[in-house]
Structure formats: structure tokens, C-alpha cells
């Protein structure tokens, strides 16, 4: 047997999509900039596969749900106040936003209530869609870390119900930051 390792990169770029516009101001640009200013932002990496993994999870779920549960749809981009967003899905039966996350964070410290960026993002999408509830479907790649914790992939689901005030105040913050940055 002869095995040859090739020097080929991952053959797809899933960070772009045919149904997404990249010429307009995107919600992710705003909340990522705010996060960086408030918390120092995410750890930088040159490994493009980190982002690709999340997009693989998102696309796999969107495609599977479309086949198995036709009431869970992947919408096209939505726009409000000059800002576009790309929600992962909408559950038309429950009237929920669907958000799919793939993370290396531990199950112990990465529930939706512990990740500012996820809350800010989904409150923004809820505002754009006129919703108040978000179902997170999270794939924890390494599960829980630590003594007695399960190691390996773990799937968890959370339903977060926002108040209208939380959604509205979040949107004011998003729009105000975009204006301060002169993006709007």
C-alpha cells in the first residue's frame, strides 16, 4: 500500500453564499466590532477551517431541516434600517428564530446566556424578523472539559425568550454603534 498526503487546502469556501449579499452593512460586522471593544474580541487565528466548521454545521442543519421539517426554513437575507442579517432559520410552526452554533467552547461556559455575541446576534435577528424567541441548536465539538465531564461531541438545545424591551434596546445599541462608526 502506498499513501500519499497531498498538500491541498479545503476545497470549498462556505463563508460566502449565493443567497447572501456582501456589499451591504451586515449585522455581524457591528456586533463583532462592539464585542472587540468591550471584551477584546475573539482569539485571532489564521486557520480558515475554524469558520468553515461552523458554516458546515449551519448548512447541514438547514438542508436536513428543510427535508425533514418543511416548516423550518432558511430565509434569504433580511434588512432593517440599512443593516442586513443572515438568520440560520425560522421555525414557522413555533414562530422561533433558529440559530445553529458549532463551538469548541465547553458546555460549562457556553450556554447562550453566557455568550454575549450570540445573544446580541439573535436579538438583532429577532428585531429584523419581528420575533421574540430563539432556539439555539449547539454542537459542542469537545463537549465538557474538566474532571468528570464527558469529552467528545455533545448536542444541546436551548430556547431563549426575549422581551420586546431587550430586543429593542439591543437594536438601538446596534444602530447607534453603526452610526458612531459612520457605517450608516
C-alpha positions as CSV (number, residue, x, y, z in Angstrom):
1,X,0.0,0.0,0.0
2,X,1.2,3.5,-0.8
3,X,-0.4,6.5,0.9
4,X,0.4,10.0,-0.3
5,X,-0.6,13.0,1.6
6,X,-1.5,15.8,-0.7
7,X,-0.9,19.5,0.0
8,X,-4.4,20.6,-1.0
9,X,-6.5,23.1,1.1
10,X,-10.1,22.6,2.0
11,X,-11.8,22.8,-1.5
12,X,-14.8,25.0,-0.5
13,X,-15.3,28.4,0.9
14,X,-18.5,28.2,2.9
15,X,-18.1,31.7,4.3
16,X,-19.8,33.0,1.3
17,X,-23.3,32.0,0.0
18,X,-25.3,32.7,-3.1
19,X,-28.2,33.9,-1.1
20,X,-26.2,36.4,0.9
21,X,-25.2,40.0,0.0
22,X,-21.8,41.1,1.0
23,X,-22.0,44.7,-0.4
24,X,-24.2,46.0,2.5
25,X,-23.5,46.6,6.1
26,X,-24.0,43.2,7.9
27,X,-25.2,42.8,11.5
28,X,-22.1,40.6,12.2
29,X,-19.8,43.4,11.3
30,X,-21.4,45.6,14.0
31,X,-21.7,43.1,16.9
32,X,-18.2,41.8,16.2
33,X,-16.8,45.3,16.5
34,X,-18.7,46.0,19.7
35,X,-17.5,42.7,21.2
36,X,-13.9,43.6,20.3
37,X,-14.2,47.0,22.0
38,X,-16.0,45.6,25.1
39,X,-14.2,42.3,25.6
40,X,-11.2,42.3,23.4
41,X,-12.9,40.2,20.7
42,X,-12.3,36.5,19.8
43,X,-8.9,34.9,19.6
44,X,-7.4,35.5,16.2
45,X,-6.5,32.5,14.1
46,X,-5.1,32.1,10.6
47,X,-6.8,28.7,10.4
48,X,-9.7,29.2,8.0
49,X,-11.2,25.9,8.9
50,X,-12.5,27.2,12.2
51,X,-15.1,29.3,10.4
52,X,-15.7,26.6,7.8
53,X,-16.7,24.2,10.6
54,X,-19.4,26.5,11.8
55,X,-20.7,27.0,8.3
56,X,-20.7,23.2,7.6
57,X,-22.9,22.7,10.7
58,X,-25.2,25.6,9.7
59,X,-25.6,24.3,6.1
60,X,-26.0,20.7,7.2
61,X,-28.8,21.5,9.6
62,X,-30.5,23.9,7.2
63,X,-30.6,21.3,4.5
64,X,-31.7,18.5,6.8
65,X,-34.4,20.5,8.4
66,X,-35.7,21.6,5.0
67,X,-36.1,18.0,4.0
68,X,-37.4,16.6,7.4
69,X,-39.3,19.6,8.8
70,X,-40.6,21.8,6.0
71,X,-41.8,24.4,8.5
72,X,-38.2,25.2,9.4
73,X,-36.9,27.4,6.5
74,X,-33.7,29.1,5.8
75,X,-34.7,32.7,4.9
76,X,-32.9,34.9,2.5
77,X,-31.2,37.9,3.9
78,X,-33.3,40.3,5.9
79,X,-32.8,44.1,6.1
80,X,-33.8,46.7,8.7
81,X,-32.6,50.3,9.0
82,X,-29.8,49.7,6.4
83,X,-28.4,46.7,8.1
84,X,-28.7,43.2,6.7
85,X,-28.7,39.9,8.6
86,X,-28.5,36.2,7.6
87,X,-30.6,34.2,10.1
88,X,-29.9,30.5,10.0
89,X,-33.5,29.5,10.1
90,X,-37.1,30.3,11.1
91,X,-39.4,27.8,12.6
92,X,-42.8,28.8,11.1
93,X,-44.7,26.3,13.3
94,X,-43.4,27.7,16.6
95,X,-42.6,31.2,15.4
96,X,-39.0,30.9,16.5
97,X,-35.7,32.1,15.2
98,X,-33.4,29.1,14.7
99,X,-29.7,29.6,15.4
100,X,-27.1,26.9,14.8
101,X,-23.8,27.1,16.6
102,X,-20.7,24.9,16.4
103,X,-18.2,25.6,19.1
104,X,-15.0,24.3,20.8
105,X,-16.2,26.1,24.0
106,X,-17.1,23.9,26.9
107,X,-20.7,23.0,27.7
108,X,-19.9,24.5,31.2
109,X,-19.4,28.1,30.0
110,X,-21.0,28.4,26.6
111,X,-24.8,28.2,27.1
112,X,-26.4,31.0,25.1
113,X,-26.8,33.1,28.3
114,X,-23.0,33.1,28.7
115,X,-22.0,34.2,25.2
116,X,-22.7,37.9,24.7
117,X,-22.1,37.7,21.0
118,X,-24.7,35.0,20.5
119,X,-27.3,37.0,22.5
120,X,-26.6,40.2,20.6
121,X,-26.7,38.5,17.3
122,X,-30.0,36.7,17.9
123,X,-31.7,39.7,19.4
124,X,-30.7,41.6,16.3
125,X,-32.2,38.8,14.1
126,X,-35.4,38.8,16.2
127,X,-35.8,42.5,15.7
128,X,-35.4,42.1,12.0
129,X,-37.9,39.3,11.8
130,X,-40.4,40.6,14.4
131,X,-39.8,37.6,16.7
132,X,-39.0,37.2,20.4
133,X,-38.0,33.6,20.7
134,X,-34.8,31.9,19.6
135,X,-34.0,28.1,19.6
136,X,-30.3,27.5,19.7
137,X,-29.0,24.2,18.4
138,X,-25.5,23.9,19.6
139,X,-22.8,21.3,18.7
140,X,-20.1,21.3,21.4
141,X,-17.3,19.6,19.5
142,X,-15.3,18.7,22.5
143,X,-18.2,18.5,24.9
144,X,-17.5,19.4,28.5
145,X,-14.0,20.0,29.8
146,X,-12.8,19.0,33.2
147,X,-12.9,16.2,35.7
148,X,-16.0,14.1,35.4
149,X,-17.2,15.9,32.3
150,X,-18.0,14.0,29.1
151,X,-15.4,14.5,26.4
152,X,-16.4,14.4,22.7
153,X,-19.3,15.9,20.7
154,X,-22.4,16.9,22.6
155,X,-25.6,18.4,21.2
156,X,-27.6,20.8,23.3
157,X,-30.7,22.7,22.5
158,X,-31.9,25.9,24.3
159,X,-34.9,28.1,23.8
160,X,-34.4,31.7,24.8
161,X,-37.4,34.0,25.1
162,X,-36.5,37.7,24.9
163,X,-38.7,40.6,26.0
164,X,-39.6,43.2,23.4
165,X,-37.6,45.7,25.5
166,X,-34.5,43.5,25.3
167,X,-34.8,43.2,21.6
168,X,-35.5,46.9,21.1
169,X,-32.7,48.1,23.4
170,X,-30.2,45.7,21.6
171,X,-31.3,47.2,18.2
172,X,-30.7,50.7,19.5
173,X,-27.2,49.8,20.5
174,X,-26.5,48.1,17.1
175,X,-27.8,51.1,15.1
176,X,-26.1,53.7,17.4
177,X,-22.7,51.9,17.1
178,X,-23.1,51.7,13.3
179,X,-23.7,55.4,13.2
180,X,-20.8,56.2,15.5
181,X,-18.5,54.2,13.2
182,X,-20.0,56.1,10.2
183,X,-21.2,52.9,8.6
184,X,-24.7,54.2,8.4
